[in-house]
């Protein structure tokens, strides 16, 4: 498998975990994502998709849940700038990295 395909499969696996967390504790996951976006912007990091993520986190939890696991081009693109970095516990992240090569 090419490196891009491996990266996308890993990202999808991690975002499946994010979706489960969102179902269990939506307020915490939304707050986590918004705080990451705010911190990145304060640090001067900007990406067009940050506005999309912010909109999803504040207005579209149903759509957000779908995009976390969707295979559409939009979902793949959005996961590349995910505000959920660090939300997946390290042991789970390492297991995903090891299992998808």
C-alpha positions as CSV (number, residue, x, y, z in Angstrom):
1,X,0.0,0.0,0.0
2,X,1.3,3.5,-0.8
3,X,2.2,5.8,2.1
4,X,-0.8,8.1,1.5
5,X,-3.2,5.1,1.7
6,X,-1.6,4.0,5.0
7,X,-1.9,7.5,6.4
8,X,-5.6,7.7,5.5
9,X,-6.4,4.2,6.9
10,X,-4.7,5.2,10.2
11,X,-6.5,8.5,10.3
12,X,-9.9,6.8,9.7
13,X,-9.2,4.3,12.5
14,X,-8.4,7.2,14.9
15,X,-11.4,9.2,13.9
16,X,-13.6,6.1,14.5
17,X,-12.4,6.4,18.1
18,X,-13.1,10.1,18.1
19,X,-16.7,9.4,16.9
20,X,-17.2,6.9,19.8
21,X,-16.0,9.5,22.2
22,X,-18.3,12.1,20.6
23,X,-21.2,9.8,21.2
24,X,-20.3,9.2,24.8
25,X,-19.3,12.8,25.7
26,X,-20.2,15.3,23.0
27,X,-19.5,18.4,25.1
28,X,-16.0,17.3,26.0
29,X,-15.1,16.4,22.4
30,X,-16.6,19.6,21.0
31,X,-14.7,21.7,23.6
32,X,-11.5,19.8,22.9
33,X,-11.8,20.5,19.1
34,X,-12.6,24.1,19.6
35,X,-9.8,24.7,22.0
36,X,-7.3,23.1,19.6
37,X,-8.6,25.4,16.7
38,X,-8.3,28.5,19.0
39,X,-4.8,27.6,20.1
40,X,-3.6,26.9,16.6
41,X,-5.0,30.3,15.4
42,X,-3.3,32.1,18.3
43,X,-0.1,30.5,17.3
44,X,-0.5,31.8,13.7
45,X,-1.5,28.5,12.2
46,X,-4.3,28.9,9.6
47,X,-6.0,26.5,7.3
48,X,-9.2,27.0,5.2
49,X,-10.7,23.9,6.8
50,X,-10.5,25.3,10.3
51,X,-13.6,27.3,9.5
52,X,-15.3,24.2,8.3
53,X,-14.4,22.3,11.5
54,X,-15.5,25.2,13.7
55,X,-18.9,25.2,11.9
56,X,-19.2,21.4,12.4
57,X,-18.3,21.6,16.0
58,X,-20.8,24.4,16.8
59,X,-23.7,23.6,14.4
60,X,-23.5,20.2,12.9
61,X,-22.9,17.3,15.3
62,X,-24.9,14.9,13.0
63,X,-22.8,15.9,10.0
64,X,-19.7,15.8,12.1
65,X,-20.3,12.2,13.2
66,X,-20.8,11.2,9.6
67,X,-17.7,13.0,8.3
68,X,-15.5,11.4,11.0
69,X,-15.9,8.0,9.3
70,X,-17.0,8.9,5.7
71,X,-14.9,8.0,2.7
72,X,-15.9,11.0,0.6
73,X,-13.2,13.4,-0.7
74,X,-14.4,16.1,1.7
75,X,-14.1,13.8,4.7
76,X,-10.6,12.6,3.7
77,X,-9.5,16.2,3.3
78,X,-11.0,17.4,6.6
79,X,-9.4,14.6,8.6
80,X,-6.0,15.9,7.3
81,X,-6.6,19.0,9.4
82,X,-8.4,17.4,12.3
83,X,-8.8,19.4,15.6
84,X,-8.8,16.1,17.5
85,X,-5.0,15.6,17.5
86,X,-4.1,14.2,20.9
87,X,-7.7,13.0,21.7
88,X,-6.9,9.3,21.0
89,X,-5.0,7.9,23.9
90,X,-1.4,7.0,23.2
91,X,-1.7,3.2,23.6
92,X,-4.6,3.2,21.1
93,X,-2.8,5.4,18.7
94,X,0.3,3.2,18.9
95,X,-1.8,0.1,18.3
96,X,-3.3,1.7,15.2
97,X,0.1,2.7,13.9
98,X,1.5,-0.8,14.4
99,X,-1.5,-2.6,12.9
100,X,-1.9,-0.5,9.7
101,X,1.3,-0.6,7.7
